[in-house]
């Protein structure tokens, strides 16, 4: 095998944990394989390539599972073999399997399934039922027998990994040397370098015809940069102006605006263009197309914006996610998710493949008055840029209603289409830090969890137990159960922001422990990518606020004023209340209760005379200093609190998790409507819900009952 390809073969084979279909990346020439009966092991050892056949989790395996998936609770393990081809009329019963433990006890393992892996018939999958008497025996050596021929023995951990017998004499990793190339990994969309050049050329040609020089950015489906072009004389910087009614809008003779929060901050224009493009990318799927205008419409203090006595936007606070300081979304967007109009998602053949963002007016803001139907030149140019790459009309944001309110999409209906200048003659230059490239390798690989198809990032899969082991800590089996149940609920939940009507929700599911350690993340197929970072933020936020040390950690990090404000409202932040993000977000609005004008702010928010989308209170204050460090070229997590490495989130979709009344972590959901997120969170938390007596909806603040969860009406398909 060529250098490096053998290791890729093994990584691909190991991805059988992501679903049998992932084997399609394997080599396809059966003639390269030995005909003898061979169980496949890892590349550097005799440890089997093996997964739980139902949950797709890896060893160690329990002999029994607490979740009954069939007629009994015995664990089924899937192994992989070469040289095993059942003859006509033969069944799995014609194959036998046996395991030997370190004490030389032998266990018969009934074989329940044998069949070829799809598109790779030279590999067979074998499902065996574990013997309940195996208990916590550690490593066992497993072999199969067919037509009297016995395979090599591979190592499988039962209960724990380690101990057991030494390898058989002469045992080596299998299958050994292979000789065919491995296909490239999938990419985040299908944009080619020529596509990127076309989009940029169309944008620049439009900008030139309007006499508005701009910076153009193109990203792939997962927000990877595919190219940045700065036109001659385009503004080099842009300034945050969050559009709130506070001091950020008071003229200052030196800076122009009084800095409040991030308002007044000046950053390179290309960062704004990249965040705009990435926002359109991360929000859009084959079932919904959103722009940065859509994002700005759903993050303000009222929904819809500028309509008094309405609650905050359903994604209030999402602008502070997918940040460049995040430990989850890599790469993040330099300014997080953007609400500044001037972006369009990019589609090819009905698939969301990227986004284009335009910056050129020197102001990074949101549309505070959607009713005026303004048409900023940045948005005009973005629409021109995406000619030939438009989203289907039916899935555009303005064909999606939330609470009966039509979302914003674009204010531009007839963008100019001047002759396109050839790429080599465009007025300006490609930013050398962001040369023109095609779609980058995807962060995600296919997976099946709880019988639901989706994707995972291998950093967070297979699912793991909490590394802080206590009598009640979450086990890997717990995490799999929680995520499986959430995925199953999502699969039958009616989507809120997806066309066609009647589609099921597509969300990302994250589970963390009490220290914010990610134990597992799973995305349903075609879930919007923005939910990848947000789901972890939500889970971490619920676990943090519900923890015994929340107040002390905030005070130690320099945010004692928020702890004092909460205490004044009777909230001690000492673990006595189980907070969901719906409850935490309710306390983080510039009006309390949410949507009731002319009231004081919640204890975690700025008062209205200081508030803007870039000055929301604790959420921003936690990340501001470290975000500025990263934007200045340094390295830092988003906050100084270890359990909140990617910041907090303040819109619904989480439940803190408990075992025997003890907080053990949280689940976070993001992707398809906040009430749907709450419902799916509750589905995942079944059996791990907090005691009713400590739920946030048992607490009154200023005479107002806090929320806990809110479910949509008639939620299931």
VOGU-3710 file (C-alpha; in Angstrom, 3 decimals, decimal comma):
1> xxxxxxxxxx> 0,000/0,000/0,000  1,243/3,522/-0,725  2,547/5,528/2,275  -0,236/6,728/4,531  -2,972/4,785/2,765  -2,843/1,794/5,021  -3,551/3,971/8,069  -6,396/5,630/6,194  -7,785/2,188/5,424  -7,894/1,402/9,120
11> xxxxxxxxxx> -9,422/4,743/10,044  -12,088/4,122/7,467  -12,751/0,605/8,687  -12,972/1,915/12,224  -15,643/4,267/10,951  -17,955/1,277/10,786  -18,843/2,626/14,203  -20,496/5,371/12,223  -22,792/3,014/10,354  -22,188/0,166/7,987
21> xxxxxxxxxx> -22,584/2,467/4,996  -19,313/4,150/5,922  -17,504/1,009/4,752  -18,085/2,340/1,245  -14,835/4,290/1,663  -12,891/1,009/1,811  -10,940/-0,605/-0,925  -13,038/-2,243/-3,552  -10,900/-4,938/-5,140  -11,762/-8,324/-3,587
31> xxxxxxxxxx> -8,942/-9,979/-5,517  -6,479/-8,189/-3,229  -7,856/-10,123/-0,256  -6,839/-13,486/1,123  -9,415/-16,263/0,815  -8,788/-17,646/4,308  -11,201/-16,815/7,128  -9,883/-13,664/8,810  -11,359/-11,467/11,542  -10,232/-7,881/11,029
41> xxxxxxxxxx> -8,292/-6,136/13,775  -6,961/-2,644/14,336  -3,903/-1,547/12,393  -1,356/-1,853/15,188  -2,782/-4,612/17,375  -4,963/-7,701/17,441  -7,822/-5,736/19,016  -10,941/-6,256/16,936  -12,667/-3,672/14,826  -15,919/-4,102/16,748
51> xxxxxxxxxx> -18,992/-2,041/17,618  -22,255/-2,498/19,451  -24,530/-3,483/16,586  -27,373/-1,273/17,825  -25,734/1,812/19,293  -22,525/1,715/17,207  -20,457/2,408/20,330  -17,047/0,817/20,784  -15,618/-1,385/23,489  -15,597/-2,042/26,343
61> xxxxxxxxxx> -18,954/-3,784/26,000  -21,311/-4,771/28,779  -22,732/-8,252/28,444  -26,194/-6,773/28,916  -27,643/-3,354/28,203  -30,168/-1,408/30,306  -32,084/-0,531/27,131  -34,083/-3,420/25,673  -33,815/-3,107/21,897  -35,342/-6,493/21,056
71> xxxxxxxxxx> -36,575/-9,607/22,812  -33,882/-9,477/25,510  -31,258/-7,148/26,929  -28,181/-9,024/25,728  -25,596/-6,856/23,998  -24,962/-7,589/20,328  -21,466/-6,938/18,957  -20,642/-6,532/15,281  -17,317/-7,914/14,025  -15,885/-7,816/10,496
81> xxxxxxxxxx> -14,329/-10,638/8,520  -12,849/-11,567/5,158  -13,201/-14,910/3,435  -16,721/-15,491/4,802  -19,307/-15,955/2,055  -22,424/-17,919/2,953  -23,609/-20,361/0,326  -27,194/-20,466/-0,981  -29,635/-21,687/1,701  -27,058/-21,118/4,465
91> xxxxxxxxxx> -27,849/-18,857/7,417  -26,011/-17,233/10,310  -26,484/-20,498/12,184  -23,853/-22,043/9,924  -21,244/-19,808/11,567  -20,205/-20,243/15,201  -18,302/-17,925/17,516  -16,456/-18,512/20,757  -14,646/-16,333/23,319  -12,008/-17,241/25,904
101> xxxxxxxxxx> -11,278/-15,075/28,957  -8,141/-14,738/31,053  -9,237/-17,562/33,366  -9,558/-19,905/30,354  -13,350/-19,904/30,540  -14,974/-20,439/27,152  -18,227/-18,752/26,111  -20,385/-19,607/23,139  -21,501/-16,469/21,296  -24,610/-17,122/19,180
111> xxxxxxxxxx> -24,218/-15,700/15,684  -27,379/-13,798/14,739  -26,401/-12,171/11,461  -23,870/-12,617/8,673  -23,909/-10,496/5,544  -21,736/-8,543/3,148  -21,029/-4,883/3,770  -22,850/-2,750/1,207  -20,746/-2,131/-1,919  -17,815/-4,003/-0,342
121> xxxxxxxxxx> -18,852/-7,641/-0,670  -15,386/-8,914/0,236  -16,020/-7,761/3,832  -18,688/-9,475/5,915  -20,255/-8,178/9,092  -21,020/-10,714/11,822  -23,324/-9,935/14,745  -22,836/-12,065/17,861  -24,860/-12,075/21,077  -22,762/-11,769/24,208
131> xxxxxxxxxx> -23,119/-14,324/26,967  -24,551/-12,744/30,118  -22,148/-14,829/32,243  -19,154/-12,948/30,831  -19,605/-10,086/33,339  -16,560/-7,798/33,817  -13,926/-10,183/32,475  -11,801/-7,680/30,533  -10,238/-8,757/27,253  -11,448/-11,971/25,658
141> xxxxxxxxxx> -10,093/-13,618/22,516  -12,829/-14,210/19,949  -12,778/-16,523/16,935  -15,368/-17,655/14,410  -15,662/-21,006/12,640  -17,236/-21,724/9,261  -17,224/-25,051/7,391  -14,760/-26,349/9,951  -12,245/-23,545/9,329  -11,363/-21,458/12,363
151> xxxxxxxxxx> -10,362/-17,800/12,040  -7,628/-15,953/13,835  -8,554/-14,697/17,319  -9,087/-10,981/17,953  -9,248/-9,131/21,247  -12,511/-7,630/22,584  -12,975/-5,853/25,927  -15,932/-6,975/28,058  -16,662/-4,738/31,038  -13,245/-3,121/30,738
161> xxxxxxxxxx> -10,285/-3,110/28,385  -7,182/-5,007/29,461  -6,250/-8,154/31,381  -7,152/-11,388/29,615  -4,917/-13,817/27,737  -1,807/-12,878/25,791  -2,114/-12,952/22,017  -1,940/-16,328/20,335  1,509/-17,338/19,136  2,223/-15,715/15,785
171> xxxxxxxxxx> -0,799/-13,418/15,962  -0,442/-10,195/13,954  -2,748/-7,309/13,036  -5,058/-8,253/10,176  -5,682/-8,048/7,262  -2,119/-6,869/6,644  -0,795/-5,193/3,539  -3,308/-4,137/0,903  -2,616/-2,519/-2,403  -5,407/-0,283/-3,724
181> xxxxxxxxxx> -5,877/3,464/-3,197  -8,458/4,925/-0,827  -10,889/7,607/-2,075  -10,627/11,103/-0,631  -12,669/12,016/2,392  -15,973/13,827/1,754  -15,900/17,597/1,562  -18,083/20,295/3,111  -20,152/20,869/-0,003  -19,136/20,731/-3,638
191> xxxxxxxxxx> -17,839/24,208/-4,447  -14,856/23,995/-6,789  -12,209/26,733/-7,106  -13,807/27,761/-10,416  -17,166/28,199/-8,645  -15,530/30,423/-6,038  -13,926/32,538/-8,742  -17,274/32,880/-10,543  -19,067/34,019/-7,384  -16,350/36,545/-6,555
201> xxxxxxxxxx> -16,223/37,837/-10,138  -20,003/38,337/-10,191  -19,844/40,192/-6,863  -16,986/42,462/-7,894  -18,537/43,184/-11,284  -21,779/44,225/-9,569  -19,930/46,339/-7,002  -17,956/48,065/-9,749  -21,152/48,888/-11,644  -22,596/50,437/-8,463
211> xxxxxxxxxx> -19,335/52,251/-7,652  -19,196/50,640/-4,195  -15,858/48,865/-3,654  -16,250/45,986/-1,205  -14,589/42,953/0,330  -16,039/39,609/-0,794  -15,766/36,332/1,144  -16,883/32,834/0,144  -17,179/29,913/2,557  -18,093/26,262/2,143
221> xxxxxxxxxx> -21,003/24,548/3,902  -19,141/24,306/7,208  -17,755/27,838/7,214  -14,276/27,051/5,889  -12,779/29,958/3,963  -12,594/29,396/0,216  -11,407/32,851/-0,758  -11,440/36,557/0,143  -11,172/39,330/-2,434  -10,644/43,012/-1,532
231> xxxxxxxxxx> -11,499/45,506/-4,221  -9,301/48,523/-4,815  -10,298/51,331/-2,399  -12,659/49,090/-0,411  -12,848/50,142/3,265  -10,203/48,302/5,275  -12,205/48,263/8,525  -15,718/48,140/9,905  -17,188/49,192/13,237  -19,608/47,343/15,527
241> xxxxxxxxxx> -22,867/49,218/16,008  -25,456/46,988/17,609  -28,415/49,228/16,967  -29,667/49,370/20,546  -31,157/52,526/22,058  -28,297/52,896/24,553  -25,081/54,950/24,674  -23,631/53,032/21,748  -25,691/55,383/19,601  -24,587/58,625/21,319
251> xxxxxxxxxx> -22,137/60,570/19,106  -18,611/61,023/20,442  -16,282/63,622/18,909  -13,310/61,211/18,857  -14,611/57,695/18,157  -17,973/58,610/16,711  -19,701/56,353/19,241  -19,301/55,663/22,932  -17,956/52,078/23,278  -20,408/49,845/25,148
261> xxxxxxxxxx> -19,860/46,107/25,068  -18,487/45,456/21,598  -20,188/48,533/20,158  -17,596/50,937/18,810  -15,024/48,174/18,252  -13,205/48,485/14,926  -12,134/45,300/13,115  -10,804/44,429/9,647  -13,598/44,461/7,070  -12,680/40,990/5,848
271> xxxxxxxxxx> -13,655/39,529/9,220  -17,173/40,884/8,794  -17,397/39,534/5,245  -16,260/36,104/6,408  -18,747/35,996/9,298  -21,581/37,045/6,990  -20,723/34,343/4,460  -20,281/31,756/7,185  -23,615/32,638/8,772  -25,471/31,962/5,535
281> xxxxxxxxxx> -23,523/28,703/5,240  -24,043/27,430/8,774  -27,747/28,310/8,925  -28,818/26,831/5,580  -29,762/23,252/4,675  -31,629/21,529/1,901  -34,818/22,354/3,869  -34,213/26,022/4,735  -32,175/28,898/3,310  -31,282/31,731/5,685
291> xxxxxxxxxx> -29,169/34,864/5,263  -27,505/37,147/7,787  -30,630/39,324/7,449  -32,627/36,329/8,676  -30,246/35,994/11,613  -30,597/39,669/12,508  -34,383/39,313/12,452  -34,385/36,642/15,181  -31,772/37,898/17,687  -33,177/41,237/18,845
301> xxxxxxxxxx> -34,995/42,201/22,038  -38,389/41,921/20,333  -39,651/39,459/17,740  -40,380/40,760/15,224  -37,926/43,647/15,711  -39,332/47,077/16,616  -42,691/45,647/17,744  -43,171/46,466/21,417  -44,479/44,028/24,013  -43,160/41,037/22,119
311> xxxxxxxxxx> -40,697/38,517/23,562  -37,101/38,439/22,414  -36,134/36,762/19,170  -36,215/32,964/19,179  -32,433/32,837/18,644  -31,634/35,733/20,977  -27,927/35,390/21,742  -26,946/33,092/18,856  -24,618/35,814/17,524  -22,118/34,773/20,202
321> xxxxxxxxxx> -21,625/31,239/18,906  -19,265/29,541/16,421  -16,670/31,998/17,693  -12,969/31,784/16,799  -12,202/30,995/20,463  -14,511/27,954/20,488  -13,180/24,493/21,284  -16,127/22,934/19,409  -16,636/24,590/16,012  -13,326/24,620/14,192
331> xxxxxxxxxx> -12,798/26,803/12,361  -15,102/29,304/14,002  -16,286/32,496/12,366  -14,117/35,509/13,272  -17,024/37,593/14,620  -19,379/34,732/15,394  -22,719/34,498/13,618  -23,687/37,725/11,879  -26,976/39,639/11,800  -25,694/42,282/9,373
341> xxxxxxxxxx> -27,463/42,106/5,976  -25,123/41,367/3,100  -24,966/37,604/2,620  -26,618/34,857/0,601  -26,379/31,059/0,929  -24,979/29,192/-2,067  -26,729/26,135/-3,515  -25,819/23,580/-6,160  -28,366/21,028/-7,339  -30,621/21,760/-4,375
351> xxxxxxxxxx> -27,862/21,235/-1,817  -26,564/23,939/0,515  -22,864/24,199/-0,299  -21,698/27,524/1,107  -22,242/31,242/1,442  -21,055/34,609/0,159  -20,633/37,683/2,346  -20,083/41,336/1,409  -18,657/44,132/3,575  -18,173/47,675/2,349
361> xxxxxxxxxx> -20,173/50,282/4,285  -17,912/50,367/7,338  -20,702/49,454/9,765  -21,310/46,017/11,286  -24,872/46,099/12,581  -28,424/44,676/12,398  -31,560/45,969/10,734  -33,459/47,653/13,575  -36,508/48,491/11,433  -37,400/45,703/8,992
371> xxxxxxxxxx> -40,561/47,553/7,968  -38,643/50,162/5,937  -37,510/47,487/3,462  -34,136/49,149/2,981  -31,862/47,709/0,301  -28,232/48,156/1,385  -25,726/47,884/-1,433  -23,933/45,051/0,401  -27,056/42,896/0,066  -27,562/43,942/-3,555
381> xxxxxxxxxx> -24,021/42,810/-4,361  -24,450/39,531/-2,445  -27,528/38,679/-4,505  -25,647/39,477/-7,702  -22,761/37,289/-6,546  -24,967/34,222/-6,117  -26,501/34,266/-9,594  -26,707/30,664/-10,748  -26,283/29,416/-7,179  -29,658/30,478/-5,720
391> xxxxxxxxxx> -31,690/28,588/-3,156  -35,013/27,120/-4,181  -37,824/29,629/-3,678  -39,802/27,327/-1,387  -37,065/26,973/1,229  -36,115/30,657/1,459  -36,493/32,194/4,893  -39,386/34,365/3,734  -41,394/31,184/3,110  -40,938/30,031/6,713
401> xxxxxxxxxx> -43,198/31,263/9,498  -42,415/31,226/13,236  -45,360/31,929/15,531  -47,206/33,128/12,437  -44,459/35,643/11,610  -42,780/35,430/8,226  -39,004/35,467/8,579  -36,834/37,951/6,716  -34,624/36,716/3,898  -33,603/39,445/1,435
411> xxxxxxxxxx> -34,895/42,913/0,718  -33,442/42,800/-2,780  -35,700/41,528/-5,536  -33,913/42,647/-8,722  -30,158/42,708/-8,342  -28,058/44,031/-11,215  -26,419/41,543/-13,535  -23,721/43,493/-15,381  -21,281/41,709/-17,674  -18,918/39,651/-15,548
421> xxxxxxxxxx> -15,324/40,842/-15,587  -12,836/38,010/-16,017  -11,346/36,953/-12,715  -7,812/37,913/-13,698  -8,913/41,468/-14,556  -10,918/42,249/-11,414  -10,042/45,565/-9,708  -8,376/44,430/-6,491  -6,651/41,328/-5,210  -7,185/38,019/-3,449
431> xxxxxxxxxx> -6,244/38,216/0,224  -3,023/36,153/0,513  -4,249/34,713/3,827  -7,331/33,317/2,085  -6,410/32,073/-1,410  -8,979/30,567/-3,736  -9,621/26,895/-2,910  -12,436/24,400/-3,256  -14,624/22,937/-0,519  -12,514/21,629/2,336
441> xxxxxxxxxx> -12,631/18,169/3,979  -15,738/17,808/6,080  -15,558/17,798/9,849  -18,274/15,147/9,888  -18,600/11,500/8,962  -21,754/9,370/8,647  -23,163/7,727/11,755  -26,240/5,852/12,919  -27,260/6,384/16,538  -30,407/4,918/18,016
451> xxxxxxxxxx> -31,355/3,778/14,529  -31,293/7,398/13,251  -28,973/8,427/10,422  -26,733/11,402/10,938  -23,171/12,597/11,283  -20,514/12,883/13,963  -17,211/14,606/14,563  -14,766/11,885/15,578  -13,483/14,133/18,377  -16,772/13,433/20,115
461> xxxxxxxxxx> -17,505/9,912/18,916  -17,640/7,173/20,064  -19,472/8,508/23,089  -17,542/8,394/26,344  -18,204/8,277/30,062  -17,540/11,296/32,244  -13,836/11,259/33,135  -14,831/12,382/36,628  -15,993/9,023/37,957  -18,416/9,050/40,879
471> xxxxxxxxxx> -21,198/6,771/42,047  -23,630/8,712/39,847  -21,503/9,927/36,931  -22,673/9,442/33,364  -21,429/6,253/31,716  -20,901/5,755/27,998  -24,061/3,641/27,984  -25,963/6,504/29,635  -24,712/8,956/27,032  -25,672/6,646/24,196
481> xxxxxxxxxx> -29,128/6,150/25,686  -29,684/9,887/26,120  -28,535/10,794/22,616  -30,405/7,855/21,052  -33,663/8,843/22,717  -33,223/12,467/21,673  -32,504/11,451/18,067  -35,553/9,196/18,040  -37,730/12,048/19,344  -36,264/14,411/16,766
491> xxxxxxxxxx> -37,097/11,944/14,032  -40,834/12,179/14,820  -40,974/15,873/15,785  -42,604/18,251/13,326  -39,981/20,733/12,084  -40,441/24,455/12,719  -38,031/25,988/10,190  -37,931/23,453/7,386  -39,704/22,956/4,092  -41,650/21,097/2,912
501> xxxxxxxxxx> -44,225/21,276/5,676  -44,475/17,959/7,458  -40,716/17,391/7,534  -39,173/16,073/10,718  -36,839/18,180/12,832  -33,113/17,948/12,133  -31,009/18,909/15,132  -27,642/18,492/16,793  -27,595/16,728/20,163  -24,829/17,236/22,729
511> xxxxxxxxxx> -24,252/15,753/26,185  -21,730/17,152/28,685  -20,823/16,338/32,266  -20,856/18,770/35,184  -17,413/20,080/34,217  -18,483/20,857/30,662  -16,571/17,889/29,218  -18,236/16,845/25,966  -19,303/13,197/26,225  -20,931/12,957/22,821
521> xxxxxxxxxx> -22,345/14,981/19,921  -24,609/13,704/17,135  -26,144/15,550/14,172  -29,196/14,270/12,396  -28,780/14,244/8,628  -28,972/17,760/7,141  -29,162/19,471/10,525  -27,945/23,089/10,223  -24,267/23,301/11,091  -24,704/26,295/13,411
531> xxxxxxxxxx> -26,285/23,916/15,933  -23,015/22,022/16,352  -21,454/24,726/18,519  -24,749/25,953/19,985  -25,880/22,543/21,246  -22,708/22,251/23,327  -23,082/25,825/24,560  -26,629/25,054/25,668  -25,656/21,854/27,462  -22,711/23,504/29,201
541> xxxxxxxxxx> -24,861/26,470/30,236  -27,543/24,278/31,819  -24,957/22,191/33,662  -23,120/25,323/34,829  -26,118/27,286/36,133  -27,454/24,153/37,862  -24,130/23,426/39,575  -23,276/24,050/43,198  -20,302/26,282/42,296  -21,872/28,526/39,633
551> xxxxxxxxxx> -22,001/31,630/41,808  -18,519/31,080/43,232  -16,999/30,496/39,786  -18,601/33,631/38,361  -17,412/35,694/41,304  -13,873/34,317/41,049  -13,822/35,165/37,320  -14,721/38,783/38,032  -18,458/38,684/37,401  -19,644/39,022/40,983
561> xxxxxxxxxx> -22,028/41,854/40,078  -24,222/39,367/38,212  -24,113/36,996/41,184  -25,209/39,850/43,443  -28,039/40,813/41,108  -29,243/37,212/41,010  -29,046/36,997/44,810  -31,149/40,143/45,075  -33,795/38,257/43,107  -33,539/35,271/45,475
571> xxxxxxxxxx> -31,330/33,126/43,211  -28,249/31,748/44,939  -26,641/29,889/41,999  -25,591/27,145/44,414  -27,123/24,037/42,851  -30,477/24,428/44,553  -32,257/25,093/41,239  -32,175/23,016/38,040  -31,893/25,586/35,246  -32,719/24,931/31,625
581> xxxxxxxxxx> -31,546/27,437/29,038  -35,149/28,563/28,695  -34,990/29,641/32,344  -31,468/31,054/32,131  -32,340/32,955/28,979  -35,484/34,357/30,611  -33,192/35,928/33,228  -30,960/37,310/30,482  -33,425/39,662/28,740  -33,442/43,473/28,881
591> xxxxxxxxxx> -37,046/43,255/30,092  -38,225/41,044/32,926  -40,542/39,285/32,292  -39,427/38,817/28,702  -41,363/41,045/26,314  -42,953/43,291/28,930  -41,692/46,757/28,048  -40,786/49,369/30,642  -39,613/46,800/33,197  -36,167/46,332/34,697
601> xxxxxxxxxx> -33,711/43,956/33,048  -33,232/40,381/34,163  -30,296/39,859/36,538  -27,985/38,594/33,766  -28,835/41,298/31,187  -27,916/44,910/30,594  -30,588/47,498/31,250  -32,286/48,737/28,109  -30,461/52,089/28,133  -27,203/50,138/27,652
611> xxxxxxxxxx> -28,449/47,119/25,753  -27,663/46,252/22,131  -27,136/42,987/20,262  -23,434/43,517/20,970  -23,954/44,340/24,648  -26,383/41,778/26,035  -24,907/41,294/29,511  -23,254/38,256/31,075  -23,090/36,235/27,841  -20,910/38,862/26,167
621> xxxxxxxxxx> -19,000/39,905/29,274  -17,830/36,317/29,819  -16,194/36,169/26,388  -15,310/39,776/25,540  -11,705/39,925/26,752  -10,720/36,514/25,385  -12,469/37,129/22,073  -10,535/40,364/21,669  -7,336/38,467/22,473  -8,056/35,972/19,703
631> xxxxxxxxxx> -8,997/38,703/17,224  -5,654/40,343/18,014  -3,795/37,172/17,075  -3,560/35,510/20,479  -4,928/32,199/21,683  -7,519/31,722/24,433  -10,693/29,791/25,187  -13,843/31,871/24,993  -14,082/32,250/28,795  -11,799/31,911/31,799
641> xxxxxxxxxx> -14,228/29,419/33,359  -13,019/25,941/32,277  -16,494/24,424/31,918  -17,581/27,164/29,503  -14,803/26,981/26,930  -17,052/28,072/24,036  -19,189/30,513/26,043  -22,806/30,282/27,186  -26,063/30,333/25,255  -29,278/32,102/26,252
651> xxxxxxxxxx> -32,076/30,704/24,116  -33,997/27,465/24,816  -33,059/23,867/24,153  -31,450/22,132/27,135  -32,143/20,088/30,271  -29,762/19,447/33,192  -29,310/15,704/33,798  -29,578/13,954/37,179  -28,982/10,438/38,508  -30,426/9,551/41,901
661> xxxxxxxxxx> -31,146/13,240/42,430  -27,525/14,249/41,745  -26,551/16,625/38,919  -24,386/14,711/36,419  -24,426/16,906/33,307  -26,800/18,283/30,693  -28,170/17,746/27,206  -28,321/20,525/24,617  -30,297/20,580/21,360  -30,103/23,063/18,508
671> xxxxxxxxxx> -31,307/23,264/14,965  -35,019/23,406/14,259  -37,088/25,743/16,410  -36,616/26,459/20,109  -39,807/24,752/21,266  -38,795/21,714/19,238  -35,350/21,915/20,852  -36,994/21,846/24,292  -39,141/18,860/23,359  -36,214/16,869/21,994
681> xxxxxxxxxx> -34,141/17,768/25,070  -36,870/16,351/27,258  -36,991/13,195/25,147  -33,279/12,683/25,627  -33,461/13,467/29,339  -36,160/10,862/30,038  -34,934/8,890/33,036  -32,367/11,591/33,841  -34,675/14,541/34,519  -34,160/16,729/37,591
691> xxxxxxxxxx> -36,367/16,213/40,651  -39,560/18,218/40,169  -39,049/20,116/43,404  -35,880/21,846/42,200  -36,924/22,622/38,640  -36,748/26,277/37,660  -40,517/26,424/37,196  -40,868/25,982/40,974  -39,104/29,331/41,507  -40,621/32,822/41,534
701> xxxxxxxxxx> -38,493/35,865/40,657  -40,095/39,262/41,294  -43,374/37,417/41,626  -42,975/35,774/38,193  -42,631/32,022/37,779  -39,550/31,036/35,801  -40,066/28,716/32,828  -38,562/25,249/32,538  -39,534/23,841/29,136  -42,072/24,776/26,486
711> xxxxxxx> -43,345/22,265/23,946  -44,918/23,031/20,564  -48,575/22,271/20,048  -49,227/18,911/18,316  -45,486/18,310/18,082  -45,280/14,857/16,524  -45,717/13,893/12,904
//
